[in-house]
Amino acid sequence: MITMISDQEGLSSKIWAKGNNVRAELTYDQKKAVSIQLGDTVYTYIEGSKQTGSKKHLGSGLGAMGLIKQIEEIKAKGKKQGSVKIEGIVCDKYEYDVNAPGERAVVYLSASTSLPRTWVSVVQLADTPASVLRMHYRDLKANVDIPDNMFKLPANVTFLEDPEPGKP
């Protein structure tokens, strides 16, 4: 998965999804940052570090669901807007605005596997400017057996609650 941080630059990470859980690994400066989403909570830490990790509640909406549940939600409640080819793969375009104006998404899912190719989310919280998150997915595989321990939190890391937006 590539999460775009500007129009021309993105961060590449590996992801695994099972049920309502997601694991993402990002390597930078020879360190591996791991994020594990268990339902509506994300735990982030540096692998092999004795540092404290962070814990963040995601609230409600698409972001509070794991990737598999997000895809199910998009297909069930999004509006299909036709199909296009992305890198040779036929994808169905969905527009999701169930929680608008607070949350909207445009998602391109493979017509044959329902796996995402491109995902654009727009989130608007209270009086803050809208944030846009663009992700591109490559080489995803469906129906792969993923061990449950991929979503187990390390016992030697203490996770501290991230403050809520706008709070110290």
ABEGO torsion letter per residue (X at the ends): XBBBABAABBBBBBBBBBEABBBBBBBBGGBBBBBBBBEABBBBBBBGBABBBBBBBAEBEAAABBAAAAAAAAAAABBBAEBBBBGGBBBBBBBBAAAOAABBBBBBBBAAAGBBABBBBBBBBEABBBBBBBBBBBGBBBGBBBBAAAABBBAABBBBBBBBBGBX
